[in-house]
């Protein structure tokens, strides 16, 4: 499991279009947007590899200027099994 939060930066005139594209992506939730062009999102994926693919998709979106990873939590099946032994 991988849960991350990011701030995605775009120009103010692109916020709504970017938001509409983001909400169509699996595991992505848009929590808020600002008039300045920031979107606060969380990404919930089964693993960090899938999360990384999602982050790269953000950067490839037309109009995205920058992304900033704010928080990342990950848990592997093996780590959970080790804790219970």
N, C-alpha and C positions, 0 to 999 in steps of 0.2 A: 504494500500500500504506500502511496506517495501523495501527500497533500501539500500544496504550495500556495503561497499568495504572491501576487505580483502587481506592480503598477505599470500599466502600458501607457505610453505617451504618444499623442498624435496632435495634429492641429485642431483647434476648436471646431472648425467646420466639418471635420471628419468623425467626430465622436459618435454620432448616432449610427452612421454606416458601419463603423468598426464594431460598435456594441451589437448591432444586428448580426454581423458575421460571427462574433464570439459566442453568442448564445446558441448558435447552431452546432457548435463543436462539442463532442462528447466529453463530459467531465469538467467543463468550463462553466463557471457561474460569474456573472458580472454583478458586483455588489453596489457600486456607485460610480458615477461619472462626475467630472467637474467642468465648469465653464472654460477652464484653462486648457482642457484637452487630456486630462488624466482619467484612466479607467482602472478601478480597483477590482481585481479578479482573483478567484481561487481556482485551482486546478486539482482535481481528484482523479488519480490514475492508479492502475494496479501496481505499477513499479516506476522507478526513476527513469528507466529507458523510455517508456511511453511518455512520461512527463517531459523529458527532454525533447522528444519529437514535437510535442505540443508547443513548447516554448519556441522552437525553431519555426513552427508554422506562424506564430505571432509575428516574428521578425520578417517573414516573407509577405505578410499582408500589406497591400498597397495602402500607404498612408501612415503606417506605424513608424514612428521616429526612433523609439527606444523602449526597452523593457527593463524593469528593475526587479530582481528577485528579492522579496522582502523576508519570506519565511519558507522553510522546507522541512517537512517531517516525513520520514520514511520508516517503514517497518517491513522486515522480511519474514517469511514463514519460518525460516531456520532460526532466526533470533528469538521468535516467540517460543519455539520448541525448546531452545536452550534454556530459557528462563523458567520453564515448567519442570525441568529435570533436576 
